[in-house]
Every structure is written in structure tokens, then in C-alpha cells.
Amino acid sequence: QVQLVESGGGLVQAGGSLRLSCAASGFTLDYYVIGWFRQAPGKEREGVSCISSNDVNTYYADSVKGRFTISRDNVKNTVYLQMNSLKPEDTAVYYCAAGSPRESRRTRDITTVQAMCHMPSRWNYWGQGTQVIVSS
């Protein structure tokens, strides 16, 4: 049974910070390519940050680069998204996702990680999402 559970969302003022957590169960997270996605009302789901297995390569969308950081804690089997300098346009439901074992094996170099992060349909497992609201 593969499960991903996000937490840490909430309401913050612009310029503030949040740390999102994605706890995995049923599989060992560090063997999988992991991504954070977000979806605002009326908009398509977009990739925010993705990381290859064993933290070999990471990718960040231009809109969050320099402000967000993705990381893993293999002992806790959890992936995090540290979000700093939040902006109102960051308001969305944030989801964590894991690729299939096959996709995880393919997604090693930065080019492949980037491609995966731009294709939500390629991801196999999804969490339920956590709401982030950034007020001005």
C-alpha cells in the first residue's frame, strides 16, 4: 500500500515561510523520483520542484527558484518543501507525488528530472494535497 500524506500548509503573510512535509508509507521514498506540484483554482497543475532518487539532481520552476528548497529525510521517509519569501501568487493546493519504479530509474539526470516535473500525467502516486494561502 503506497501512501503519500502532505502536511504543513496554512495561511501566511507575503514574505513569510512554510515548510511542507510529505510522509511516505508502503515504499522506501529515497528510491523514487519525488515531485511537488501545485494547483490554483481554475489553473492547471504545475510542477514546483522535483528531485531524483538519492538526491542526485533537483529541479525548480523559475517562479520558485531561489525561494523554495526540496529535501529528503530518509530516516523519517519524508520529503520536505521549504518555502521562503512567499508571494500571493504561491497560493494553491500543494501536492507531493512519486514516480513509478520505472520512471524513477529513468529520471536521473537533470534534463529528465526537468521533463518529468513538467508532465504531471507521468507521476504514479499522489498525496491528498495541502492548502497554502499567502496574503498580501
C-alpha positions, 0 to 999 in steps of 0.5 A: 500500500503506497501512501503519500500524506502532505502536511504543513500548509496554512495561511501566511503573510507575503514574505513569510515561510512554510515548510511542507512535509510529505510522509511516505508509507508502503515504499522506501521514498529515497528510491523514487523520483519525488515531485511537488506540484501545485494547483490554483483554482481554475489553473492547471497543475504545475510542477514546483520542484522535483528531485531524483532518487538519492538526491542526485539532481533537483529541479525548480520552476523559475517562479520558485527558484531561489525561494523554495528548497526540496529535501529528503529525510530518509530516516523519517521517509519524508520529503520536505518543501521549504518555502521562503519569501512567499508571494500571493501568487504561491497560493494553491493546493500543494501536492507531493507525488512519486514516480513509478519504479520505472520512471524513477530509474529513468529520471536521473539526470537533470534534463529528465528530472526537468521533463518529468516535473513538467508532465504531471500525467507521468507521476504514479502516486499522489498525496491528498494535497495541502492548502497554502494561502499567502496574503498580501 
